[in-house]
Amino acid sequence: MNLSKRESVILLGLLVGGFLIVLVAPFVGMQAISIEHVLDGAKFPVDYDIFWHVRVPRVLLAWLAGAALALAGMTFQSLFRNPLATPFTLGIASGASLGAAIAIRLGWTVLWLGVSGVSIAAFVGALASVLLVFGLTRLRRGFSSGTLLLAGVAVGFFFSSVILFVQYISSFSESYRIIRWLMGGLEVVGMDAPLSLLPFLVVGAGIIFYLTRELNLLATGEDMAASRGVDVKLTRQLLFFATSLLVGGVVALCGPIGFVGMMCPHICRLLVGPNHRVLAVATALFGGLFLTICDTFARTVIAPAEIPVGVITALLGGPFFLWLLVRVRSV
Amino acid sequence: MSEPIVDVRGLSFGYGTAPVLTDVSCSIAAGERLAIVGPNGAGKSTLIKCLVRLVAGFKGEILVQGQPLDSYSQRALARVLSYVPQADGRMFSFTVRDFVAMGRYPHLSAFTARRAHDEAAIDRALSRAGLDALASRPMDQLSGGERQRLFIAAAIAQEAAVLLLDEPTTFLDPRHQQEVEGVLANLHDECNVTLVSVTHDLNRALRHADRVLALRGGRVHYLGAPAGLLEAGRLEALFGRTFALSTHPDGGPMILPD
């Protein structure tokens, strides 16, 4: 891949920045932890445990989830050729949430091949919503992406009301778990969570990176892509599958964390341009960096209390969404 | 006569239950310039969309270089047929060169980078379309005429034997129309590319096509030499109105504007 100097500098900056934040963030928190405490578990067991079993997994999970959500957002924006198309505006995160809520209600919490039942149910929920949205686009010709977004909002509302119903028929403890989960958050203990997200990210991102040339062509229009030789149907199916993996995997573990998938690809487009061969890498790196910073901020700004990270991303994302809406309408 | 490069036999197609094309047959020879004309809704664009499989579910047979259309992968088909769609107005900030480079897609596999001969093909396409000077400009900063030449350049970079153009000059002013015509004429004369264009410009069809296919209500109304379209009231029957005819200074027939 031939990179311009600017692209190389930005990608390197995002890589080094991500590396540094993942390295530094676990030391930051309600209580700062020094390096010697981290290395000597026998002498400082509390700090050692907080660092290795709470903060490091959380920081890693934040990075992986940010990268996954940002990549999914980029893919939707290109597939639908609409800057407002994201897993959330299309109702896909709500579908994944519904899947997870049903799994919690039915007690599917056991691990299957290292992946929890909740994750699998969230993935199935994401896939079902993707199929629904995809089906809507195929229902009649000339389905505009604006109409599609409205349909996504409607689908999101529908799933949210079903989630409420599931909660209503759940026990107190199940209902609490669902509510806590719906608030979104990255509070995990141990490496199980980041490790169980890893296969979703590797496969989902792998498919997207493999199809960056096709994404470039799809971004210019389906007819254009097909006439250049892209198997549009197969490519779309693969990309919908990949985004379902990414969104389903993240939402199952972290709950709904909005706006990462919308903001990061846009900022990266401004930084490195529209070529997906570079953009996909930049978006993943930026998404990881962004969510890790947001989460570090969320758990330190009003310590000892924590702000759910979804609140931070929404506080940034809401105004960004409005800005984008005005900008898109004015084009 | 040599084997046609594209052979359409008894093609019928409809969206839902509404028929758009009915029993259309047409053979296109290599190096031919075919203009497809007809009133709005006659099925002109749909016909070329069937050829590049942008619509599915037609009846009849389409042979490309003697082989059934179904026997081609989309990538292999793109090495023979290249389609220039109507611009839909949505543009991206790809640079002109990056967009033209996408025309090399059918010649590349997933993990191969563009090689020297790909870059040479992109340079030739930019040069043919007169876009060398604009190579690094973002495509959303191009004028309408430049944009149309860009779409044609990407199709040229594809190095397909047949170029299918959907109203390539419809929204352009006369100067830009002439520029696009010039690019296409050179491409045909120097590279023997087969040109199939849907057009509403009847004079363009009369002057630049070897044959004209007139569609009316999804059926073949006329297929033959351009001058034949003006005979026996065919043109009047095609559009349901009368036309005033004259002679162009170069001697050919010309349809006068109202």
Interface residues (C-beta under 8 A of the other chain):
Chain A: M1 N2 R81 R141 Y210 R213 N216 L217 A219 T220 G221 E222 D223 M224 A226 S227 R228 G229 V230 D231 V232 R269 G273 P274 N275
Chain B: Y15 K49 V52 R53 L54 S73 Q74 R75 A76 L77 A78 R79 L81 S82 Y83 V84 P85 D88 R90 F92 S93 F94 T95 D98 F99 M102 G103 Y105 P106 L108 A110 A113 A154 A155 Q158 L164
